[in-house]
Amino acid sequence: MNVTDVNLHEPDPLFFKNLLNLSSSSNVKVFNNDILQVPKCITATKKLDSMLEYIEKKEWEHDCIYQLIASLNNQDFLRYILRNFSHQNGILALGRPIMYLLITPATYQKLIAGPHEPWNLYKPLAVLFQIIFHIELLSKVDRRSFVPWPTPYKKTESKGNLSEDSLYLIRIEGKKHLYQKLGKENIERVNTLQKFVTHVIGRKKQRIIPTIE
């Protein structure tokens, strides 16, 4: 994909002021806001639509029309994307995306976990993300390249051998033929899939049929 326009979203006033120097180029625009904070807003969908109004909406089956690059310090934005999938709105309603995300090793494990992983890893987040997206690990980046620096932590059994000294750069791309089986027009089917995964996956001691009933 050829990148023709670059749109930078920076909430910090100091960094925003410095980035304005880049906007002298005709294909670079800088906005003083934070897309990653949208999930915390009551009117999240409307707010995001106004932030990303420069993106021309396309059908999911078309080529990827935008690339999002961001660093995440928690899973809020990832869960927001899943809500977009269920309700057919927000960032996923604009078209099929490619995202380059910097995430913690622990978050990466939760995205790629399979059915044979421990119950605290293989959860609806992993199942739904693997249904919607192709996930690829590109590289590891020194955590100290980002501010604020992480605070020291005590190694716990749950973290195992995971190192928080690095962030993982991953590439996720929406699966082109996702809606051929689900039926994008049948939003109830999409909602049913998410509800099924949410209520069944991760509850290994529950029987599926009584849970559904």
N, C-alpha and C positions, 0 to 999 in steps of 0.2 A: 504494500500500500504506500503510495506517495503521500507524504505529509505536506499539505499546502498551507495550512493555518495552524498556529500554536496559540492556545489560550491558557494563560496562567492564572490560577486562583490562589491568592495569598492573603490570609487574614491579618498577619502581623503588620502594623503600620510602618515599622522600620524597613522590613524586607520589601514590603509593597513599594515604598518610595524608591528603593534601589532598583527594583525590577522595572520601574517605569522607564528607565533608561533603555531597556530592551524594546519597549513598545514603539520606538521610533521607526522600526521596521513595519512595513504595511501588513505583513502577515503574522505579526505578534501582537496580542492584546493581553492586558493585565487587568484582573478584577480583584477588588478588595473584599473578598468573601471566602468562605471555607465550605466546599462541597461536602467534606467528610462530616460536618456537623449537622447536615440536613436531617439525618434520621432522628435527631433529638427534637426537631420542630413539630408542632402539632399539625401545621399545614405543610408537611414535608413535600408532598407531590407538587403543589403549586409553587413552592419556593424553589424546588429543583428545576421546574420547567422554566422559571424566569431566569435562573442562572445559566441554563444551557440552551437558551433560545437561538443561539447561533448554529445549533446542530439541525440540519435538515432531516426530518423524520423519514425513515425508510422501512420497508417490510423486513422482517427477521430473515427471510430467505435470501435477501440480497447480500452483496458483499459487505463486509464490516465497514461501517461508515465513520467510526470515530475510535480513537485510542485514548484510554485514560491511564495516566501514570500517577501513582500516589503511594505514600507510605502510611501504613496503618499501625496504630499502637494498641488496638483492641479489635474485637470481632463485630462491633456495632454496624459498620458499613456493609460487611458481608451478609449479615442477617437482614439488613435493609434491602439488599439486592434480592434475597429470597422472597421477601414480601412483595417486591415489584413483580416477581415471576408469578406469584399466586394471584395478585390483583390485576395483572396486565397493565401496570402503570409505571411511573417513575422512569428511571434511567433505562430500564430494559424495554420500555415502550417506544424509545427513540429508534431502535434498530439493534442489530446484532453487534455487540461490542468486542473489542480486544482491550484487555486491561493488563498493565504491567504494575504489579503490586509488590511492595516490600513489606513482608510480614515476619512475625517471630517464628522460630522453629516450632514452637508448641502449636501455633495456629496452623502452620503447614501440615503438621501431623494430623490435625483434626480434619483437614480438607481432603487428604488422600487416604484416610483410614479405610480398611476393608472389613468385611463381615467377620474375619477371624481376629481382628484387633480387640483389645480390651473394651469393655462397655463404655468406659469414660472417654474413649476416642471415637468409636464408631457410633455416631449420633446423626440425627436428621441433617445437620449442617453438611456432613460429608456426603451422605446419600444424595441429597438434592443438588449439591454443587457438582457432583460427578455426573448427574443426569443432564444438567444444563450446560456445563462447560467442559472443554478440554483444558487440563491443567498441566503445565510444564514448568519444572524447576530450571531456571536459567543459570543462576550463580548465587554465591553467598557474598554479602557485603559487610564490611566492618561496622559494627553498631556505633562506634565512636565517631563515625562520619556524620551522624545525625544528632541534633540537639532537641530536647535536653538529653544529656547522657543518662543511661539507666542507673538506678540506685543499686548498690550491692545487695544481693539476696543470699539467703541460706539455701543450699541445695536440699531439696526434699525428695522423698521417694517417688512422688508423682511426676517430677521433672525428669527422673532417671538420669541419663547421660546427656541430655540436651544442653547445649551451650547457648547462653543468651548473649555471647560476644558478637554474634553475627545476626544479620537479617537475611531472609531468603527472598531473592528476586524471582517472582513467578510470573508466568504469562498465562492468562486465561482467555479463552475465546469461546463465544457462544456456539453451540453445535448447530450447524446450518439446518439440518433436517429434524430438529427437535420437535417441531409442531406437526410433522406429518402423521405421527401416531397419536399425539395428544389432541390435536385439533385446536388451533388457536381460537377459533370462533366459539368453541365450547368451553367457556371459562369455568363452568361447573366441573368439568373433567380435570382441569388444571388444579382447581381448588381441592378436589377429592384426592388427587395424588399427593398434594402437600399434607393434607390432613391425615391421610393413611400413613405416610412416612413419619410424621410428627408423633402420632399416637402409638405407633407400633415399634419403630426402630429404637433400640436402646433399652427397651423393656423386655429383657430376655426371659423373664420368668412368667410373662403374660401370654396367654393363648390368644392367637390372632382373631378367631371368629367371635368369641365373647366380647373382645375389646371393640370390634367393629360394630357389633349389635348394640 
